[in-house]
Amino acid sequence: MRFTRRTLTAALALATVAGFSHQAVAADKPKVALVMKSLANEFFRTMEDGAKAHQKANAAQYTLVANGIKDETDTAAQIKMVEQMVAQRVQAIVIAPADSKALVSVLKNAADKGVLIVNIDNKLDADALKSKDLNVPFVGPDNRAGAKLVGDFLGKQLQAGDKVGIVEGVSTTFNAQQRTLGFQDAMKAAGANVVSLQSGQWEIDKGNTVAAGMLREHPDLKAIMAGNDSMALGVVAAVKAAGRTGKVQVVGYDNIAAIKPMLKDGRVLATADQYAAKQAVFGIEIALKALAEKKKQNELPAEVKTDVALVTKDSK
């Protein structure tokens, strides 16, 4: 088949138009950044897996950039991560902030540049947001209510006056504070005495160190409540090392896979499931809906509650 110059010119023009059309379609697909806390924590790896599975199932709708920090307390690294996402021209950032106050300024800068911000897992501080005139929707569970569910279940195993300890997450984070309050609510209702409250920084090793100290200081301790399951793993190891397995009850929060055999054999009495795999997806869907409807940051809802459930060895 012979091609004339006119035919070739037309074909090239058509190919060029098609190429530009393809680029336009690609450009229209929003890029969403998922910024998490420590990926050393199984909870956030599960969250990341859930988000990636959702993106794969909706690949025509958006692209996903997922990342997390190495250390639960490395707030500076997370701030830099947000700045990098803005530089990469993402349309939305879904973030589980390492600190409830310290991330607000960089998120305000991102929002001022037109990036949509959605908050998951750990709620940003209301006063810090107000000081920046920033409205960020929180998509997540009621951490206080979730911890109270776990604490109430523990309370049924305790006697009035029993001594208990709390291993808290990072103390400057809203979810750590709320879980501690939920545990305290339950212990007050049970008549138990909280004799020690210390931070385990959300991490296994630090949770272990704190729990070991509690057990030495209070040899008659009856239970330790951990603000997440990573710290609960450390608490279980401390209880074992102290020769107190079966004598000191342990509870956690998150329902990570590593805790399930411990629920089964009684080393952990209970935990709470806040559905890690779904939580980032809820936030992503809120962001995508807002982008599709061309909503501005200040037009987004203040809060979208998600589920939290008690998990014990008898849970199905």
C-alpha positions in Angstrom: 0.0 0.0 0.0 1.4 3.4 -1.0 1.2 6.4 1.3 1.1 9.9 -0.3 2.6 12.9 1.5 -0.9 14.1 2.2 -1.9 10.7 3.8 1.2 10.7 6.0 0.6 14.3 7.1 -3.0 13.4 8.0 -1.9 10.3 9.9 0.7 12.2 11.8 -1.8 14.9 12.7 -4.2 12.3 13.9 -1.6 10.5 16.0 -0.6 13.9 17.6 -4.2 14.7 18.5 -4.6 11.2 19.9 -1.4 11.6 22.0 -2.6 14.9 23.4 -6.0 13.4 24.1 -4.4 10.5 26.0 -2.3 13.0 28.0 -5.4 15.1 28.8 -7.2 12.0 30.1 -4.2 11.1 32.2 -3.9 14.6 33.6 -7.6 14.5 34.6 -7.0 11.5 36.8 -6.4 12.8 40.4 -3.2 11.9 42.3 -3.9 11.1 45.9 -1.2 10.9 48.6 -1.6 8.6 51.6 0.8 9.8 54.4 0.9 7.4 57.3 2.8 7.0 60.6 5.3 4.2 61.1 5.2 1.4 58.6 7.0 -0.7 61.3 3.6 -0.9 62.9 1.5 -3.7 61.4 -1.6 -1.5 61.7 -0.3 1.0 59.1 1.0 -1.7 56.8 -2.5 -3.2 56.8 -3.8 0.3 56.1 -1.4 0.7 53.2 -2.4 -2.7 51.7 -6.1 -1.8 51.9 -5.5 1.5 50.1 -3.4 -0.1 47.4 -6.1 -2.8 46.8 -8.7 0.0 46.5 -6.6 1.9 44.0 -6.0 -1.2 42.0 -9.7 -1.9 41.8 -10.3 1.8 40.8 -7.2 2.4 38.7 -9.1 4.4 36.1 -10.3 6.8 38.8 -7.1 7.9 40.5 -3.4 7.2 41.2 -2.0 6.7 44.7 1.3 7.6 46.3 1.6 5.9 49.7 4.3 6.5 52.2 5.0 6.4 56.0 7.7 7.4 58.4 10.1 4.9 60.1 9.6 6.0 63.7 6.3 6.9 65.3 7.7 10.1 66.8 9.6 11.4 63.6 7.3 14.3 63.1 10.0 16.2 61.1 10.2 13.4 58.5 6.4 13.4 58.1 6.3 17.2 57.7 9.0 16.8 54.9 6.9 14.1 53.4 3.9 16.4 53.1 6.0 19.1 51.5 7.3 16.5 49.0 3.7 15.5 48.1 2.8 19.1 47.4 5.9 19.4 45.2 4.7 16.4 43.3 1.4 18.2 42.6 -0.9 15.7 44.3 -4.6 16.8 44.3 -5.3 15.4 47.8 -3.4 14.3 50.9 -5.0 11.7 53.2 -2.9 11.8 56.4 -2.6 9.9 59.7 -0.6 12.6 61.5 2.3 11.6 63.9 1.4 14.7 66.0 -1.9 16.3 66.4 -0.5 19.9 66.5 2.9 19.9 64.7 1.5 18.9 61.3 -1.2 21.7 61.1 1.1 24.4 59.7 2.4 22.3 56.8 -1.1 21.1 56.0 -2.4 24.7 56.0 0.4 25.5 53.5 -0.7 22.6 51.3 -4.4 23.6 51.5 -3.5 27.2 50.5 -1.9 25.7 47.4 -5.1 24.0 46.5 -4.4 20.5 47.9 -7.4 18.9 49.5 -6.6 17.6 53.0 -8.4 14.6 54.8 -7.4 13.5 58.3 -7.5 9.8 59.3 -6.5 7.7 62.4 -5.2 10.5 64.7 -7.4 13.6 64.9 -5.7 16.9 64.3 -6.0 19.4 67.2 -9.1 21.5 67.0 -7.5 24.6 68.5 -4.5 24.4 66.2 -6.8 24.1 63.2 -8.9 27.0 64.4 -5.8 29.2 64.8 -4.9 28.6 61.1 -8.6 29.0 60.0 -8.4 25.5 58.6 -11.2 23.0 58.3 -10.0 19.4 57.9 -12.5 16.5 58.0 -11.6 13.7 60.4 -12.5 10.2 59.1 -12.2 7.7 61.8 -13.6 6.0 64.9 -14.4 7.3 68.4 -11.1 6.2 70.1 -12.5 6.9 73.6 -15.5 4.7 73.0 -13.4 2.0 71.5 -11.0 1.9 74.5 -13.9 1.9 76.9 -15.3 -1.2 75.2 -12.0 -3.0 75.8 -11.7 -1.6 79.3 -15.2 -2.6 80.2 -14.5 -6.2 79.2 -11.4 -6.1 81.3 -13.3 -4.6 84.2 -15.5 -7.7 84.4 -12.4 -9.7 85.3 -11.3 -7.3 88.1 -12.2 -6.6 91.7 -12.8 -3.2 93.2 -9.5 -1.7 94.3 -7.4 -3.8 92.0 -4.3 -2.0 90.7 -3.9 -1.5 86.9 -1.5 0.3 84.6 -1.9 2.1 81.3 0.8 2.1 78.6 -0.2 5.2 76.5 0.8 6.0 72.9 2.6 9.2 72.0 1.2 11.6 74.6 0.8 14.6 72.2 -1.5 12.6 69.9 -5.3 13.0 70.1 -6.0 9.3 69.7 -3.5 8.3 72.4 -5.2 10.8 74.8 -8.7 9.5 73.9 -7.8 5.9 74.4 -6.3 6.6 77.8 -9.6 8.5 78.7 -11.6 5.5 77.5 -9.5 3.1 79.6 -9.8 5.4 82.6 -13.6 5.7 82.2 -13.8 1.9 82.3 -11.6 1.5 85.3 -13.5 4.1 87.2 -16.7 2.2 86.5 -15.1 -1.0 87.6 -13.7 0.5 90.8 -10.1 -0.3 89.8 -7.2 1.9 90.7 -4.9 3.2 87.9 -1.6 3.4 89.7 0.7 4.0 86.6 0.3 5.9 83.3 3.3 6.0 81.0 4.0 6.4 77.3 5.3 3.5 75.3 5.4 5.8 72.1 3.2 3.3 70.2 6.2 0.9 69.9 6.9 -2.7 71.0 10.3 -2.1 72.6 9.3 1.0 74.5 6.0 -0.6 75.5 8.1 -3.5 76.9 10.4 -1.3 78.8 7.6 0.7 80.4 5.6 -2.4 81.3 8.7 -4.0 82.9 9.1 -0.9 85.1 5.4 -1.0 86.1 5.6 -4.6 87.1 8.7 -4.0 89.2 7.2 -1.0 90.9 3.8 -2.6 91.5 4.3 -6.4 92.1 0.5 -6.7 92.9 -0.5 -5.2 89.5 -3.6 -7.0 88.1 -3.7 -5.7 84.5 -2.0 -3.5 81.9 -3.9 -1.7 79.2 -1.9 -0.8 76.1 -3.0 2.0 73.7 -2.2 -0.1 70.7 -1.4 -3.8 69.9 2.3 -3.1 69.1 2.8 -1.9 72.7 0.6 -4.8 73.9 3.1 -7.2 72.3 5.8 -5.6 74.4 3.7 -5.8 77.5 3.0 -9.5 77.0 6.8 -10.1 76.8 7.4 -8.1 80.0 4.7 -10.0 81.8 6.3 -13.3 80.7 9.8 -12.1 81.7 8.4 -11.2 85.2 6.9 -14.7 85.6 3.4 -13.2 85.8 1.7 -14.8 82.7 -1.9 -15.6 83.7 -1.7 -13.3 86.7 -1.6 -10.0 84.9 -4.3 -9.4 82.3 -3.2 -7.5 79.1 -5.5 -5.6 76.6 -4.6 -3.7 73.5 -6.2 -1.8 70.6 -6.0 -2.3 66.8 -6.6 -6.1 66.3 -3.4 -6.6 64.3 -2.6 -10.1 63.0 0.2 -10.7 65.5 -2.2 -10.3 68.4 -4.7 -13.0 67.3 -2.8 -16.1 68.6 -2.4 -14.2 71.9 -6.1 -13.6 72.1 -6.7 -17.3 71.4 -4.3 -18.6 74.2 -5.3 -15.9 76.7 -2.0 -13.9 76.8 -4.2 -11.0 75.6 -7.7 -10.6 76.9 -9.2 -8.2 74.4 -8.4 -5.6 71.8 -10.4 -3.2 69.5 -10.8 -3.4 65.8 -10.9 -0.1 64.0 -10.6 -1.8 60.5 -7.2 -0.6 59.4 -7.6 -1.9 55.8 -10.8 0.2 55.4 -9.8 3.4 57.3 -7.5 4.9 54.6 -10.1 3.8 51.9 -12.8 5.8 53.7 -10.5 8.9 53.7 -9.5 8.4 50.0 -13.2 8.1 49.0 -14.1 11.3 50.9 -11.2 13.1 49.0 -12.2 11.7 45.6 -15.9 12.7 46.1 -14.9 16.2 47.1 -12.5 16.5 44.0 -15.3 15.2 41.7 -17.7 17.7 43.1 -15.1 20.5 43.0 -15.6 21.2 46.7 -13.2 23.5 48.6 -11.5 22.6 51.8 -13.9 24.7 54.0 -16.9 23.0 52.4 -15.9 19.5 53.6 -17.7 17.9 56.6 -16.0 18.2 60.0 -16.1 14.6 60.9 -17.1 11.2 59.4 -17.4 8.5 62.0 -16.2 4.9 61.2 -16.8 1.7 63.2 -14.8 0.3 66.1 -15.6 -3.1 67.7 -14.5 -5.2 70.7 -12.5 -8.3 69.8 -12.0 -11.2 72.2 -11.1 -14.9 71.8 -14.8 -15.6 71.2 -15.2 -13.0 68.4 -16.0 -14.4 65.0 
